[in-house]
Amino acid sequence: MNKLLGIALLTGFIVVFGIYGYNKWFAKASGNEISIEKDNAEALDVDIDFGVGNLYIQGNSQEWVSGEFSYNHKRLEPKVTYKKQKDVGHVKIKQGSKTMFGFNKRKLENEWDLQLTNDIPIDLDVDMGVSTSTLNLKGLQLNSLSIDSGVSDSVIDLSGEWKKSFRVDFDLGVGDVTIIIPKQTGIRVNASKGIGRVDLKGFTKQNDGVYVNEAYASADVIIDISLDIGVGDVKFKTAE
């Protein structure tokens, strides 16, 4: 009995230590840098929770995720975790505090510059509060994209050559947003808006609230966009 209990305790210790070690060594956020090293995951689920400041996201990382953080208050320090379940690697990057009380907003500095891998499919979920954001997503292998913004001026670049269709959900509060779309990919936009304005130049109205671009009718690859706007302007711009 004692031997079996000892084996069970040792096994539990190894499992716990393995999880701790995996998060420690494969999801490193030392100082102002992040590096989530490649393993044998076949897809990524990336959740980015950003509160206030400047956010940059692009592809071409040599690891699953890499990048730099710059902030001037300890409470803004991001928390980074990574774990692999079956064949999917789950990445979570979250701002340490979203509470603005006690911050001197005029002196607040917070900037994330993140790179994601182009090598495997990604489900990307970005929550950005009060921010100026540039998301250059061309070259990524997106399975899905979800963006939820509070007060944000953003440029979201979906141009490039996409090999498969995917869905995009935009929930946009206040601010001006430019969405750059590829010319040869079919785009379908289902727009729901409050008092905001949507510029869909070059699109054709299919039915109430639904618009498609010129490439939609004959395209093999479709980006299906659900757009919910509060206050602000959203402009769709076709890449050259």
N, C-alpha and C positions, 0 to 999 in steps of 0.2 A: 504493500500500500504506500509506504513512504517513498519507495523508488518511483512508483507511478506518479505520485504527487510531485516529486522532484522533476521528473521529465516534463510534466504539464507546466510547472512554473518556468522551467527553462525555455520551453517552446514559446510560452507567452512573452517572456522577456525578449527573445529573439525577434518575434513579430513586432513588438512595440519598438524595439531598438531599430529594426529594419525600416519601419515607417518613419521614425524620427530621423534616422540617417538619410533616408531617401529625400525627405523634404529639406534637410539641412544641406546636403551636398549637391542635389540636382536642382534645387530652387534657391539659388544663392542671391541674396540682396545685400551685399556687403558695401557699406558706405553709401555711395550714390549710384551704384551700378546694379544691374540685374542680369542674371544669366541662368536660364533654364535649359539644361543640357539635353541633347537628343538622346532618346532611348529607343525602344522598339514599338512605341505607340504608332498606330496607323491613322489616327485622326486626333484633333485637338478640340477641346471645348474651352474657349477663352472668355473669361468674364472680367471686364475692366470697369471698376467703380471709381470714378474720378469726380471730385467735388468742385474745386475752384482753382482757376489758374489757366495755364496753357497746356494743351494736350496735342501731341503729335504721334500718329501711328502710321507705320509703313511696313513694307515687306522686306525681303532679302536678308533676313537674319541667318547667320551661320549656325545658330542653335534654334531650339524651338521658339524661345523668346529671349531677346536681349535688349539692352537700352540703358538709359541714364535718368536719374531723378535729380532735380534741383529744387530745394525748398529752404526756407529760412526760419522754420519753427518746428520743433521736435514733434508737435502734435500732428503735423502733416506727413510724417514719415509713413510711407506706404507699407502695407503688409502683403507679402507675397507667399503663396502656397502652390504646390504642385503635387498631384497624386495621379497614379495611373490605375484605372479600373478596367479590367479586361484589355481591350485594344485601344482605349481612349484615354488620352492624357488631359487632366482637368487643371487648368491654370486659373488662379484667382489673384488679381492685383487690386487692392483696395486702399484708398486714401485713409490714413490713420484716423482723422477726425473730419467730419463735415460740419461740425458746429462752429459758427462764426463768432459766437460770443467770446469776448476776451481777445480777439485778434484785432490788430491795427490794420484795417483793410488797405490803407494807403501804402503801408510798408510790406504787405503780404506778397511773398514770391513763392510760386509753386509751378514747376514745369516738369512734365514727363515727356520723354522722347523714346518711344518704344518701337522695336522692330520684331515682326513675326516671320516665321518660316514660310517659304513658298512651296515646301516639299510635300506636305500632306494636307488633306482637307481640314477646314476650320469652321466651327460654329462660333461666331463672334458676337458677343453681347457687350455693348458699350453704354454705360450710364454716365452722363456728364452733366454736372449741375450748372454752376456759373462759370462759364469758360469761353475761351477762344480755341477752336479745335481745327486741326487739319488731319484728315484721315485719307491717306493715299493708299488705297486698297488694291490697286491694279497689280496683277502678278500673283496675288494670293489665290488659293484654291478654296473659295468660300462655299460651304454647304448652306449656310444661312447667315443673315446679318440682322441684328436688332440694335437700334439706337434710340435711347431715351434721353432727351435733353431738357433742362430747365430754362435757364437764360443763357443762350449760347449763340455766338456767331461762328459758323462752321463752313468748311469746304470739305465735301465728301467725294472723293474721286473713285468712280467705279468704271473708269475707262479701261481699255486693254482688250485682250482676246480671252473670252471666257469659254471653257470647254464643256461646261454643263450648266443647266438651269439651276436657279436658286431663288429663295424668297427673301425679301427685305421688309422689315417693319420699322417705320420711322414714327416716333411719338415726340413731336417737337413742340415745346412750350412757347418761349419768347425769343426772338432773334431772327437774324438773316442767315439763310442757309443756301449754299450753292451745291447742287448735285451734278457732277460731271458724268455723263453716260457715254458708252461706246456707240458708234454709228451703225455697226453691222449686227449688233445684238438686239433681239426683240425686247422691248420694254413695255410693260403694262403697269399703269399707275391707277390705283384706287384711292382717290383723295377725299378725305373728310376734313373740313376746316371750320374753325370758329370765325374770327374776324380777320384771319390771316389771308394772304394772297399767294396764289400759286401761278408761276409763269411756266406754261407748258407749250411754248412756241415750238412748232414743228410736229406736235401731237394731234391726233384725230380723236374726237369724242366718240366712244363706242356706245356707251349708254350713261345713265345718270351717275356722275362721279367717276367714271372709268374712261381712261385715255390710253391710247397706244401710239407708238412711234411708227415711222414708215417701214422699218425693218420687221415689225411684228408679224405681219401676215405670212411671210415666207421663212422666218427664222427657225432654225433648229434649237437654238439656245435662247431661253427667255429669262429675263430678270423680272420677277413679279413683285411690285412694290406696293405696300400698304402705307398710306401717308395720312397721319393725323396731326393737324396743325392747330395751335392755339392762337397766338398773336405773333405776327411777323411775316416775312416774305420768304418764299421758297422758289428758287429758280433752277430749272433743269437746263443744263447746257450740254450740247453734243460735242464730244471731242473731235478735233480736226483729224 
